[in-house]
Amino acid sequence: MQIQNVSYEGWPRNAALSNSHVELIVTLDVGPRIISYKAPNSHNVFKNYPAQMGGGGEAGWMIRGGHRLWVAPEGDVSYALDNSAVTHEFLPNGIRLENAPVAPWGVRKVLTVTLAENSSEVTVHHRVVNESGRPLEIAAWGMSVMAPGGLEMIPLPELGEHPRDLLPNRLLVPWAYTDMTDPRWRFGSQFITLRQTHDGGPTKLGLAHKEKWVAYLNGETLFVKAFEYIEGASYPDFGCNFETFSNEEMLEIETLSPLRTLQTGEAVEHTEKWYLLGDAPQPSSLHEQDLGDWIAPLLEKLGV
């Protein structure tokens, strides 16, 4: 595994973490943010907004693309500016990024990124620290802005039987602007899928997601994000540890920590693991049984 200082899309200072399987690029002039994740001779799985590349010091929040650390529930604190340079510390297998608290919210964000020596596995650790001087009820929120044109796969728990199974086993939260008849969504017995298209407006769903992973297939590139659900914990947005949003430009794969009331100096933390195949075979069809048969050996190959 190598770590190098590189320029990227107008930013002179970035850290590139690479091995024979993947390359990550982490911004140092703004952030904390991972702006690129790709396999050799493949494309960046994340969307970048060209007009916002290389910028900094803007008066308003910029989406830019890539993966960022946000604060939930969504509100003014979520849009705290991250348009200035971060402090950073190189680790033997990665990097730790930290931004200064932004007034008036006083939240410090720490993003630690490590890359496995000989696989595509990336560990992304999110840490949000309350330095506001007052209690804050917040959660850490990992936001991956995916490149357009892909298909998201969200596995569902195994179907039960009536009358044996009398209690619910899943929680699904639609946002106010989500049309459940939107053809980009497919609600099956094994998966929910969401297709990103250039002509779709905003749509969003959240889940109490206990199946541990979500995948995004874009061309021959398969991105998998793995994360945990903590039983008994209180999550934002009626109980969601996973949320997904799409519009005509991109699709977001979002995971959340439990919601905690933090006193000054306290922190809430959350970890994701990422996996990537740059030469994934194509499924024989988008029928969910075929999708299930297709992805199972790929998850095993990736070690998910």
PyMOL commands that set and color helices and strands:
alter all, ss='L'
color gray80, all
select helices_A, chain A and resi 50-52+76-79+236-239+288-302
alter helices_A, ss='H'
color red, helices_A
select strands_A, chain A and resi 2-8+11-18+23-27+33-38+66-72+87-91+94-98+107-115+122-130+136-146+151-155+172-174+185-187+191-195+203-207+213-218+221-226+242-246+251-256+260-262+267-277
alter strands_A, ss='S'
color yellow, strands_A
deselect
rebuild
show_as cartoon
